[in-house]
Amino acid sequence: IEVQIRLRDHLKRYPDFYNEEIFREVIEETESTFKEI
C-alpha cells in the first residue's frame, strides 16, 4: 500500500512522468514486488 501512495505522490509531483514508458516499467516492477511479498 505504501508503494501505491508513493506512486500517487510521485505522479502529482511529476505529471509528465505519467505519460512516459518508464512509468509502465515502474508499475511492472511494483507488481512483481507485490507478488514477491
PyMOL commands that place a pseudoatom at each C-alpha (Angstrom):
pseudoatom trace, name=CA, resn=ILE, resi=1, chain=A, elem=C, hetatm=0, pos=[0.000, 0.000, 0.000]
pseudoatom trace, name=CA, resn=GLU, resi=2, chain=A, elem=C, hetatm=0, pos=[2.863, 2.372, 0.787]
pseudoatom trace, name=CA, resn=VAL, resi=3, chain=A, elem=C, hetatm=0, pos=[4.210, 1.860, -2.709]
pseudoatom trace, name=CA, resn=GLN, resi=4, chain=A, elem=C, hetatm=0, pos=[0.918, 2.904, -4.255]
pseudoatom trace, name=CA, resn=ILE, resi=5, chain=A, elem=C, hetatm=0, pos=[0.810, 6.022, -2.092]
pseudoatom trace, name=CA, resn=ARG, resi=6, chain=A, elem=C, hetatm=0, pos=[4.364, 6.886, -3.102]
pseudoatom trace, name=CA, resn=LEU, resi=7, chain=A, elem=C, hetatm=0, pos=[3.475, 6.349, -6.751]
pseudoatom trace, name=CA, resn=ARG, resi=8, chain=A, elem=C, hetatm=0, pos=[0.455, 8.654, -6.481]
pseudoatom trace, name=CA, resn=ASP, resi=9, chain=A, elem=C, hetatm=0, pos=[2.527, 11.310, -4.730]
pseudoatom trace, name=CA, resn=HIS, resi=10, chain=A, elem=C, hetatm=0, pos=[5.197, 10.954, -7.407]
pseudoatom trace, name=CA, resn=LEU, resi=11, chain=A, elem=C, hetatm=0, pos=[2.606, 11.367, -10.162]
pseudoatom trace, name=CA, resn=LYS, resi=12, chain=A, elem=C, hetatm=0, pos=[1.326, 14.542, -8.531]
pseudoatom trace, name=CA, resn=ARG, resi=13, chain=A, elem=C, hetatm=0, pos=[4.842, 15.948, -8.421]
pseudoatom trace, name=CA, resn=TYR, resi=14, chain=A, elem=C, hetatm=0, pos=[5.791, 14.790, -11.908]
pseudoatom trace, name=CA, resn=PRO, resi=15, chain=A, elem=C, hetatm=0, pos=[2.660, 14.652, -14.126]
pseudoatom trace, name=CA, resn=ASP, resi=16, chain=A, elem=C, hetatm=0, pos=[4.776, 14.363, -17.277]
pseudoatom trace, name=CA, resn=PHE, resi=17, chain=A, elem=C, hetatm=0, pos=[6.333, 11.188, -15.937]
pseudoatom trace, name=CA, resn=TYR, resi=18, chain=A, elem=C, hetatm=0, pos=[2.884, 9.607, -16.048]
pseudoatom trace, name=CA, resn=ASN, resi=19, chain=A, elem=C, hetatm=0, pos=[2.940, 9.564, -19.842]
pseudoatom trace, name=CA, resn=GLU, resi=20, chain=A, elem=C, hetatm=0, pos=[6.422, 8.092, -20.133]
pseudoatom trace, name=CA, resn=GLU, resi=21, chain=A, elem=C, hetatm=0, pos=[7.063, 4.458, -20.971]
pseudoatom trace, name=CA, resn=ILE, resi=22, chain=A, elem=C, hetatm=0, pos=[9.258, 4.364, -17.890]
pseudoatom trace, name=CA, resn=PHE, resi=23, chain=A, elem=C, hetatm=0, pos=[6.085, 4.619, -15.811]
pseudoatom trace, name=CA, resn=ARG, resi=24, chain=A, elem=C, hetatm=0, pos=[4.931, 1.299, -17.235]
pseudoatom trace, name=CA, resn=GLU, resi=25, chain=A, elem=C, hetatm=0, pos=[8.209, -0.309, -16.206]
pseudoatom trace, name=CA, resn=VAL, resi=26, chain=A, elem=C, hetatm=0, pos=[7.806, 1.104, -12.703]
pseudoatom trace, name=CA, resn=ILE, resi=27, chain=A, elem=C, hetatm=0, pos=[4.314, -0.393, -12.459]
pseudoatom trace, name=CA, resn=GLU, resi=28, chain=A, elem=C, hetatm=0, pos=[5.600, -3.767, -13.630]
pseudoatom trace, name=CA, resn=GLU, resi=29, chain=A, elem=C, hetatm=0, pos=[8.374, -3.657, -11.039]
pseudoatom trace, name=CA, resn=THR, resi=30, chain=A, elem=C, hetatm=0, pos=[5.838, -2.650, -8.392]
pseudoatom trace, name=CA, resn=GLU, resi=31, chain=A, elem=C, hetatm=0, pos=[3.502, -5.505, -9.309]
pseudoatom trace, name=CA, resn=SER, resi=32, chain=A, elem=C, hetatm=0, pos=[6.351, -8.006, -9.241]
pseudoatom trace, name=CA, resn=THR, resi=33, chain=A, elem=C, hetatm=0, pos=[7.355, -6.649, -5.842]
pseudoatom trace, name=CA, resn=PHE, resi=34, chain=A, elem=C, hetatm=0, pos=[3.813, -7.153, -4.542]
pseudoatom trace, name=CA, resn=LYS, resi=35, chain=A, elem=C, hetatm=0, pos=[3.862, -10.723, -5.850]
pseudoatom trace, name=CA, resn=GLU, resi=36, chain=A, elem=C, hetatm=0, pos=[7.128, -11.404, -4.027]
pseudoatom trace, name=CA, resn=ILE, resi=37, chain=A, elem=C, hetatm=0, pos=[5.622, -10.095, -0.811]
for i in range(1, 37): cmd.bond("trace and resi %d" % i, "trace and resi %d" % (i + 1))
show_as sticks, trace
zoom trace
